[in-house]
Amino acid sequence: MLLIASSSMIHAQDNVYPAKKQEGAIFIKNGTVHVGNGQVLTNTSVEVKEGKIVNIGANITPSSGATTVDASGQHVYPGLILSISNVGLMEVSTVRATVDATEIGDYNPSVRSLVAYNTDSKVINTLRSTGITLANIVPQGGIVSGSSSVVQLDAWNWEDAAYVADNAIHMNLPNLYNRPSRYGGFMGMQGPQGDPIKRGLEQIEEIKQFFREAKAYGLQSQHEQTNLKLKAVQGLFSKKQKLFVHCDVVREMLAAIDFKKEFDFDIVLVGASESYQIADLLKQNNIPVVLNQMHALPTLEDDGVDQPYSLPAQLQKAGVLFAINDEDGQQRGKNLPFNAGTAAAYGLSKEEALSSITLNAAKILGIADKTGSVENGKDANLVISDGDILDMRSNKISLVMIQGRIVNLTDKHKQLYERYMGKYGLK
C-alpha cells in the first residue's frame, strides 16, 4: 500500500484522488505512540479496522489477513487539527475568482462555509504532508460571519469532507483600543473619526440587540415569515453550536465574557493575544482559547517581544483549555506543528504542545469523542513521522491515515521539487 502511494508521485496533483474506504485490518507495529493526552507508549502497536482504532498495546498480535506497517524507530501521532482555517475557501488571495471566504454585509449567520469548501484546493495536500488531517473551515468578514464546519482533508466533495457540520458561529468583535491608521493619514487615508472605544461599545450593544431579537424569535412557536438570520443562530441558545469570538485585547475579551453571562452561550476566544492577563477569569468562566498565530509580534508595544511564544505556557499553568493554530497567510496552516514546537521551547512540555494541536483542539471543536488522540474506539486519524513531528528538521511524514484510509502524500511542493531536481540533473 505504501509502495502504491509513493509511486503516484510521478503523476500530476490532478490525478491525486481520495483513498477508498478501508478494507481489512491495518496493523501498525512497534512504534512510539504519542497518545495526545500526555502519554507516550514505547514499542507499541495499533490495529485499525473499519476506520476505527480497535486495539493498542505492546504485545498485541495482528488479526488474520491484516496489512502490517512497520513503525519501528518511528513515531505514531494522532492527526493534527487546524482549529481556524480558510483552506478550500481561498486559493490565491490576490486572485478574486479563487476567494470565497467573505460575504457582503455585517450580519451573515446563515452563511455556511461548508458548502463553499473546495476539495480540489492544492493547499490541502500540502497540509497533509505535515500531518494535518482535519481543519475547521471558517467564514470571514463582517460582524457575524456565519457558521464553520470541521472537514477531513481527503474527500471528493464537501458532502464527503464534512466531519462535523455547522459546529460554530463566528463573530468579530469591534476594536476596543485606538489602532493607528495603517497609512498614518497618508494621501488622506484615515479611519473613522471620533473615539474608537465609544464607537466599538455602541457596535457591541447593536450585536447584543441582534441576539436578543434572535432569542425572542426562538421562543415563538410559529412565525408568519422565516427570518434566516435569526433562525441560523438558534443553535447557540440550545448549545448545539459554540460562539467563536475573534478578539485580542483584554477589553474585548471582557465584552465576550459579558455575552456568555447574558446569553449563556458556549464561548471560545480566537486570537486572544492578551488572554494571559485574565487567565484566571477565563478559567473561572470555562472559556477556551484558540491562539491564532504565535510567530508574530506582540499585540501591544508594552508586551515583551517573546510574549506570543510564552503565552501557551501561561495559559497551561492557569488551567485554561487552549489550542494552537497557524493563521499565517503565506504558510496557510503548514506551520501548525512548528508553532506548537515553538511553544515547547517556551515553557510547554513536548506532549502538552502536541495536545494543543490534537486533543485540546478536538475538545474545543466538540469532536473529542471521535478524534484527537490515539485511543480505542476513536477514528483512525493517524500520522507516522520519522522523527519529532514538532521539529521542522525531523518532521518527515511517511504515512497519513484519515478514518482508516491511507491517503496519498503527493502535493504541489513535492512535484515542483522533483521537476527542478530533474531539470538540473540533481536526481
Secondary structure, 3 states (H helix, E strand, C coil): CHHHHHHHHHCCHHHCCCCCCCCCCEEEEEEEEECCCCCEEEEEEEEEECCEEEEEECCCCCCCCCEEEECCCCEEEECEEEEEECCCCECCCCCHHHECCECCCCECCCCEHHHHCCCCCHHHHHHHCCCEEEEEECCECCCEEEEEEEEECCCCCHHHHEEEEEEEEEEECCCCCCCCCCCCCHHHCCCCCCCHHHHHHHHHHHHHHHHHHHHHHHHCCCCCCCCHHHHHCHHHHHCCCEEEEEECCHHHHHHHHHHHHHHCCCEEEEECCCHHHHHHHHHHCCCCEEECCCCCCCCCCCCCCCHHHHHHHHHHHHCCCEEECCCCCCCCCCCHHHHHHHHHHCCCCHHHHHHCCCHHHHHHHCCCCCCCCCCCCCECCEEEECCCCCCCCCCCEEEEEECCEECCCCCHHHHHHHHHHHHCCCC
